[in-house]
Amino acid sequence: IYKALGCKGLSRVDMFLQENGRIILNEVNTLPGFTAYSRYPRMMAAAGMTLSGLIDHCITLALKG
């Protein structure tokens, strides 16, 4: 979905999975949360990435266009 919509950089795609297996797109969030309860900080930590590393990566992607 991310690629099909032409998204770039940081975002979160929210979906619902129905009992029949159908996936419903809810929204694309271009500013995902970074609180202690948000998924992004936990995913970054699991990938060995720091917040400053993520910011550097996002800036690099933005400069590439």
VOLOKOL-191572 format. One record per residue: residue in one letter; x, y, z of N, C-alpha, C, O, CB in turn. Coordinates in steps of 0.2 Angstrom, whole numbers, plus 2048, in hexadecimal, padded with zeros to 3 digits. Each point is the difference from the previous one (the first is absolute). Glycine has a CB too. Layout:
N
AXYZXYZXYZXYZXYZ
...
This chain:
65
I8047FA8007FC8068008048068007FF8057FC7F87F580A
Y80F8067FE8048068018038027F98008057FE8037F780D
K8007FF7F18028017F97FB8027FB8018047FC8087F4807
A7F18047FE7FB8017FB7FD8088007FE8037FB7FF7F1806
L80380F8057FE8068018068067FF7FE8068007FA7F5808
G80E8027F78058057FE8038038068038058007F87FD7F5
C8047FB8118038038068088008008037FB7FD7F2801809
K80D8097FE8088008008018028087FC8038038068007F0
G8047FB80F8028028077FC7FC8057FF7FA7FF8048117FD
L7FC7F88097FD7FD8067F88018007FD8057FF80D7FE808
S7F37F77FA7F88018017FE7F98038047FB8017FB80D7F5
R7FB7F880C7FD7FA8037F97FF7FC7FC8047FF80A7FD80C
V7F97F97F37FA7FE7FC7FC7FC8058027FA8028038067F3
D7F580280D7FB7FD8047FB7FC7FC7FD8037FC80580680D
M7FD7F17F97FB7FB7FD7FC7FC8058028008068068007F0
F7F37FE8087FC7FB8047FF7FA7FC8007FF7FA7FA80A80B
L8077F17FE7FF7F97FD7F97FE8037FF7FF80680E7FF7FA
Q7EF8017FB7F97FD8018017F88018057FD7FE7F580D7FC
E8017F480A8007F88018007FC7FA8037FB8007F680880A
N8048007F08017FC7FA8068017FC8017FD7FB7F3805804
G8118018048078017FD8018067FC8058027FE7FB7F2802
R7FA8107FF8018067FC8038068047FF8018067F67FC7F4
I8108068038038068037FD8067FE7FF8027FA80C7F8806
I7F480B8057FD8067FF8058058028028018057F27FB7FD
L80E8097F98048058017FD8068047FA8027FE80C7FB7F7
N7FC8058117FD8058048038067FE7FD8057FF8017F380A
E8098097F88038067FE8088007FF8037FB8027F480A805
V80C7FF7F68078018008028068047FE8057FF8037F67F5
N8038038118028068058078027FF8057FC8017F37FF808
T80980B7F48068027FE8048038068068027FF7F58017F6
L8027FD8118048028067FE7FB8067FD80280480380B7F8
P8037ED8037FF7FB8058038028078048048017FC7F47F6
G7FD80680E8018028078077FD8028037FB7FE7F1805805
F80F8048028077FE8038008018078058018038008037F3
T7F57FA80D8008008078027F98038027FC7FC7F480B804
A80B7F88068037FA8037FB7FA7FE8027FA80180380D809
Y7F57FA7F57FB7FB7FE7FF7FF7F97FD7FB7FE7FD80780C
S80A8027F27FF7FF7F88047FA7FE8057FE8037F980F7FC
R8007F17FB8047FA7FD8078027FD8047FC8007F17FF7FE
Y80B80B7FF8068027FC8068008058057FD7FE7F480A7FB
P8077FC80D8067FF8048027F98028067FF8007F780C805
R7FE7F17FC8027F98018037FC7FA8047FC8007F3804808
M8068027F28037FD7FA8078027FE8047FD7FE7F08037FE
M80D8078068078037FF8057FC8048057FF7FE7F680C7FF
A8037F58098047FC8058027F97FE8067FE8017F5809808
A8007F67F58017F97FE8047FF7FA8047FB7FF7F1802805
A80B8087F78048017FA8078038028048007FB7F28017FE
G80B80180D8078028028018087FE8058027FF7FF7F2800
M7F680F7FF8018077FE7FE8058067FB7FF8048027FD7F0
T80780980C7FE8068057FC8057FD7FF8007FA80C7FE80B
L7F28067FF7FB8057FD8048057FC7FE8027FB7FB7FD80F
S80D8037F88058047FC8017FD7F98018037FB80480280F
G7FC7F47F68027FD7FA7F98007FB8018007FA8077F880C
L7F38077FD7F98007FC8008077FD7FE8017FA7FC7F780E
I80780E7FC7FF8067FE8058027FA7FE8027FB7FE801810
D80A7FA7F68058017FA7FE7FC7FA8018037FB8087FE80E
H7F47F97F87FE7FD7FA7FA8037FD8008007FA8047F680B
C7F780D7FE7FB8037FD8028077FD7FD8017FA7FC7FA80F
I80C8087FA8028067FC8047FE7FA7FF8047FB802802810
T8037F57F58037FE7FA7FB7FE7FA8018017FB8097FA80C
L7F18017FB7FB7FE7FB7FC8067FE7FF8017FA8007F580C
A80080F7FE7FD8067FD8048047FC7FD8037FB7FD7FE80F
L80C8007F78058037FB8017FD7FA8018037FB80580180F
K7F97F57F68007FC7F97FA8027FC8007FF7FA8077F880C
G7F380B7FD7FA8017FD7FD7FA7FE7FA8007FD80A80A7FF
